[in-house]
Amino acid sequence: MRAARFWGLVLSAGCLMGLCAPSFSAAQISSDPVASTRSDVTINVYNWGEYISNGTEGSMDVNAEFTARTGIQVNYTTYDTNESMYAKLASGGGDYDVIIPSDYMVSRMIQEDMLAELDFANIPNFQYIDGDFKNPDYDPDNKYSVPYTWGVVGLFYNTDYVTAEEAQSWSLLWDEKYAGKILMFDNSRDSFGIAMKLLGYSFNTEDEQQWREAADLLVQQVPLVQSYAMDQIFQKMESGEAWIAPYYSGDAAILVEENDNIAFSVPEEGTNYFVDAICIPKTSTHKAEAEAYINFLCDPEISYENCSYIGYSTPETAAKEMMDPEITENEMYYPSEETIANTEVFIHLSDTTNQLLDSLWAEVKMGGPGQVGELIAILVLFLGLYIGVVVYKRRKRAREQ
């Protein structure tokens, strides 16, 4: 779950503020952003889990509102990691019109010619995206993506057992006294990113030895980890089954605000600053309708409603100004300049380094290279036994004939 629901009280207060804020209706923002679309079309949208305002707890149902305004239907499905989304599209297993990958994955998909160039004439609301988010390193010519939300990675911790001082370092995830109470990201880039920061290396190094050192560190952590998780961390942290977990800042709200014993910190070694962006796969068959959807999400009114609900930060000042100060002055949503200065953005790695990362991550999940070797040996042994049995049975039948 990339996003967290935001508490009803603050959302309600925010909505009241929104009534007094400037209106940014679709009609005011552009002359006719959906003029070239067909209302009998259904677009397939592929997004992180619970990463859009869906009408619960008094929030706006963003997809339903888009359909009401344009007549275009939305078939909305979700994924839990950038890698699983990429694998599905790369294998041809998905027919999607809109996807929302993270920065480094946008860069990879551009490089592999998987994304369509956007026609910004159909996305006039792009004017509301703040300048700091335009022409980013992952899409320097801003041809393929539009920022959706942003945030940083930090640590959730249970204050009944873990001190705020301990939570100031990523080393907490390697503390043996918390063995069995630690959760870790179930994706390679985030997990290796934490190890890299603890070692003092860049997330984006091409140095093979540094990646291997990070892998060794993650292997050392394996006996302490209760499980590798994504969406599951919420239930595990709320129930007290786990006490420590890394995750994304936007998801901090529901845990911290609804659980007095859970806090969130950004470790002093530094962390990942990420942007999730809206893109159109090159295989889309409804590109104009997909661009109308992107334009709709960029409407400051919609960005305000959306980000107020999901808890992540908006890349639009116009939307931010509509929000309750309790949100905009809270570092979980809008980190200080000091915190941002100690962050690093993931960029796309070379094919060689990506292959190394995939291999090392498989070894980590198996407990280290020794365990992988043992598994291969066992598989070879069973394969040999199987072949032996087959050969024996065939010879026996031949003799009987």
Buried (B, 14 or more C-beta within 10 A) or exposed (E): BBBBBBBEEBBBBBBEBBEEBEEBEBEEBBEEBBEBBEEEBEBBBBBBBBBBBBEEEEBBBBBEBBBEBBBBBBEBEBBBBBBEBBEBBEEEEBEBBBBBBBBBBBBBBBEBEBBBEBEBEBBBBBEBBBEEBEEBEBBEEBEBBBBBBBBBBBBBBBBEBBEEEBBBBBEBBBBEEBEEBBBBBBBBBBBBBBBBBBBEBBBBBEEEEBBBBBBBBBBEBBEBBBBBBBBBBBEBBBEBBBBBBBBBBBBBBBBBBEBEBBBBBBBEBBBBBBBBBBBBBBBBEBBBBBBBBBBBBBBBBBBBBBBBBBBBBBBBEBBBBBBBEEBBEBBBBBBEEEBBEBBBBBBBBEEEBBEBBEBBBEBBBBBBBEBBEEEEEEEEEEEEEEEEEEEEEEEEEEEEE
